[in-house]
Amino acid sequence: MSPIPRLVGMIHLLPLPGSPGFKGSIDEVLETAVADAGKLAGVGFPALLIENFGDAPFHADRSDPETVAAMTLAAQVVSDATALPFGVNVLRNDALTALGIAAVTGAAFIRVNVLTGVMYTDQGPIVGRADELTRRRAALAPEVEIWADVLVKHATPPPGLDISQAVEDTVVRGLADAVIVSGAGTGLEPDLQEAGLARSAIPKGTRLVIGSGADVGNLAQLVEVADSVIVGSSLKADGKAGAPLDMGRVTTFVEAARHHGLA
């Protein structure tokens, strides 16, 4: 498998069937996803990450059958429309479903919010299931990379857990291929000191990925510590994750990313 590009653009799916915000048209969901993917690809984004962002409130670690079906459809139509490498994130933390979707649609990676240990979230405690996920990957889709958050956003770690230990556990014991650091919430910038600690703790050969908060103003600082960047909120109107893409913001960001060697 070819290396996954260093810059990844978010495809925030509209609410899917079964979620409280679903508007009744799966065609609209798919058409919007394809349109967004085409816009990002058209200005030079080299990779995408597809996420059921509109499905809040999320299940902690399982998905309804209609969510699985809709996300599989979305991944396939986006893949067919752009041919870009892409990843799948099934919120809140349904890594097994994400892996299954990746296996049947050809995704290059999955994002896992909690791979090891436990984090306290608005869905309650979420416990990592690296044991199940890595065994299923070995049997089903060994080429799919696992990109795992450490001290994931919208969550509180257990007392005594610091980012260095979280990184070590995630990679050495959880077998993550990449470690993601983010801010405290969607679109919020990561703490650069904590990102530096993660960088120091990460084993050689494992990538460090910025998972939220990247914008034109901080990109230079972020690439000093990170290998890759996932960006979503700052590409939207007014910098809001749930808003439509703002093509002025998208173009400006890609230009900055090229300047820093990300695209």
C-alpha positions in Angstrom: 0.0 0.0 0.0 1.3 3.5 -0.9 2.0 5.8 2.1 -1.0 7.8 3.2 -0.5 11.5 2.3 0.3 13.9 5.1 -2.7 16.2 4.6 -6.2 14.8 5.2 -9.5 16.7 4.7 -12.6 15.9 6.7 -15.8 14.8 5.1 -18.4 15.6 7.9 -21.4 13.6 6.9 -24.9 15.0 7.4 -27.1 13.2 9.9 -27.6 9.6 8.8 -30.7 7.5 8.9 -31.6 6.6 12.5 -30.0 9.6 14.1 -32.1 12.4 15.6 -31.1 15.0 13.0 -31.7 12.9 9.9 -33.8 14.9 7.4 -35.3 11.9 5.5 -33.1 11.8 2.4 -30.1 9.5 2.2 -29.6 10.8 -1.4 -28.9 14.3 0.1 -26.4 12.8 2.5 -24.5 11.0 -0.3 -24.7 13.9 -2.7 -23.4 16.4 -0.1 -20.5 14.0 0.7 -19.6 13.6 -2.9 -19.8 17.3 -3.5 -17.5 18.1 -0.5 -15.1 15.4 -1.5 -14.9 16.7 -5.1 -14.3 20.3 -3.8 -11.4 19.2 -1.6 -9.9 16.9 -4.2 -10.3 19.7 -6.8 -8.1 22.1 -4.9 -5.4 19.6 -4.1 -6.3 17.7 -0.9 -4.6 14.3 -1.3 -6.6 12.3 1.2 -9.9 12.3 3.0 -11.5 11.1 6.3 -15.2 10.3 6.4 -17.0 10.6 9.7 -20.6 10.5 10.9 -20.3 13.9 12.4 -24.0 14.7 12.2 -25.1 11.7 14.3 -24.9 13.3 17.8 -25.7 12.2 20.4 -23.4 9.2 19.6 -23.5 5.7 20.9 -20.4 4.9 22.9 -19.0 1.9 21.1 -21.6 0.4 18.9 -23.5 1.4 15.8 -27.0 0.8 14.6 -27.4 -1.3 11.4 -28.7 1.6 9.4 -25.6 3.7 10.4 -23.3 0.9 9.2 -25.2 0.7 5.9 -25.2 4.5 5.4 -21.6 5.0 6.2 -20.6 2.1 3.9 -22.6 3.7 1.1 -21.0 7.1 1.8 -17.5 5.7 1.8 -18.1 3.9 -1.5 -19.5 6.9 -3.3 -16.8 9.2 -2.1 -14.1 6.7 -3.1 -15.7 6.2 -6.6 -16.0 10.0 -7.1 -12.4 10.9 -6.1 -10.2 7.9 -6.1 -8.3 9.5 -3.2 -7.0 7.4 -0.3 -9.4 7.8 2.6 -10.1 6.8 6.1 -13.2 6.0 8.2 -14.2 7.1 11.7 -17.4 5.8 13.2 -18.3 7.9 16.2 -18.1 7.7 19.0 -15.7 4.7 19.1 -17.0 1.9 17.0 -13.6 0.8 15.7 -14.8 -2.7 14.7 -17.5 -1.2 12.4 -15.0 1.2 11.0 -12.6 -1.6 10.2 -15.4 -3.6 8.5 -16.4 -0.6 6.4 -12.7 -0.1 5.5 -12.3 -3.7 4.5 -15.2 -3.7 2.0 -14.6 -0.2 0.6 -10.9 -0.1 0.3 -10.2 2.5 2.9 -6.5 3.1 3.8 -7.0 3.7 7.5 -9.5 4.1 10.4 -9.5 6.6 13.2 -10.1 5.2 16.7 -10.9 7.7 19.4 -10.0 5.3 22.3 -7.8 2.3 21.4 -6.4 1.5 24.8 -7.3 2.3 28.4 -10.4 4.3 29.3 -11.7 7.8 28.8 -14.6 9.5 30.4 -16.9 11.1 27.9 -20.4 12.5 27.4 -21.3 8.9 26.3 -20.0 7.6 29.7 -16.8 5.6 30.1 -15.3 4.4 26.9 -12.9 1.5 27.1 -10.4 0.7 24.4 -10.7 -2.7 22.6 -7.3 -2.9 21.0 -7.3 -6.7 21.6 -10.4 -7.3 19.5 -9.6 -4.7 16.9 -6.0 -5.8 16.1 -7.0 -9.5 15.9 -9.9 -8.7 13.6 -7.6 -6.5 11.4 -5.1 -9.3 11.1 -7.8 -11.6 9.9 -9.8 -9.2 7.8 -7.8 -6.3 6.5 -4.1 -6.3 7.6 -3.3 -3.4 5.2 -5.7 -1.0 7.0 -3.8 1.4 9.3 -5.1 2.2 12.8 -4.8 6.0 13.6 -5.6 6.3 17.3 -6.3 9.4 19.4 -4.5 9.9 22.7 -6.3 11.8 25.4 -9.1 12.3 22.9 -11.1 15.5 22.6 -14.4 15.8 24.4 -13.2 13.5 27.1 -11.4 13.4 30.5 -8.6 10.9 31.2 -8.4 8.9 34.4 -6.3 10.4 37.2 -2.6 9.9 36.8 -2.6 9.3 33.0 -0.3 11.6 31.2 0.2 12.0 27.4 3.6 10.2 27.4 2.2 7.1 29.0 -0.9 7.3 26.8 1.3 7.4 23.6 3.4 4.5 24.8 0.4 2.3 25.6 -1.4 3.2 22.3 1.6 2.3 20.1 3.5 -0.4 22.0 0.5 -2.2 23.6 -2.3 -1.1 21.3 -0.3 -1.4 18.0 -1.5 1.9 16.5 0.2 2.9 13.3 -0.3 6.6 14.0 -1.1 8.7 17.1 -3.5 11.6 16.9 -3.3 14.6 19.2 -6.1 17.2 19.3 -7.4 20.1 21.3 -10.1 19.7 24.0 -13.0 19.9 21.5 -13.9 19.9 17.9 -11.9 22.5 16.0 -9.8 23.5 19.0 -6.1 23.8 18.7 -3.9 21.2 20.5 -1.6 22.3 23.3 1.8 22.5 21.6 3.6 21.6 24.8 1.5 18.4 25.0 2.1 17.7 21.3 5.8 18.0 21.9 5.6 15.5 24.8 3.7 13.1 22.5 6.4 13.6 19.9 9.1 12.7 22.4 7.3 9.6 23.5 6.3 8.2 20.2 8.4 5.3 19.0 10.5 5.7 15.8 8.5 4.9 12.7 5.1 5.9 14.1 3.5 9.1 12.8 2.2 11.9 14.9 -1.0 13.4 13.5 -2.8 16.6 14.4 -6.4 15.8 14.7 -8.1 19.1 15.3 -7.5 22.9 15.3 -5.2 23.3 12.4 -5.6 26.6 10.5 -3.5 28.8 8.4 -2.2 30.8 11.3 -0.8 27.9 13.4 0.2 25.4 10.6 3.9 26.4 10.7 4.0 25.5 14.5 2.0 22.3 14.1 4.2 20.9 11.4 7.3 21.3 13.6 6.0 18.5 15.8 3.6 16.6 13.6 4.0 14.4 10.5 0.5 14.7 9.3 -2.6 17.0 9.7 -6.3 16.3 9.6 -8.3 19.4 9.0 -12.1 20.1 9.0 -13.5 22.9 11.0 -11.2 25.7 9.7 -12.3 24.9 6.1 -16.0 25.6 6.9 -17.9 28.9 6.9 -16.9 30.9 10.1 -14.7 28.0 11.1 -17.7 25.9 12.3 -17.5 22.2 11.8 -21.2 21.8 10.9 -21.2 24.6 8.3 -20.7 24.3 4.6 -17.3 24.4 3.0 -15.9 27.9 2.4 -13.9 27.5 -0.7 -11.9 30.6 0.1 -10.8 29.0 3.3 -10.2 25.7 1.6 -7.9 27.2 -1.1 -6.0 29.4 1.4 -5.4 26.4 3.6 -4.1 24.2 0.8 -1.7 26.9 -0.4 -0.3 27.1 3.2 -0.1 23.3 3.4 1.9 23.2 0.1 4.2 25.8 1.5 4.9 23.6 4.5 5.3 20.4 2.5 2.0 18.7 3.5 0.4 18.6 0.0 
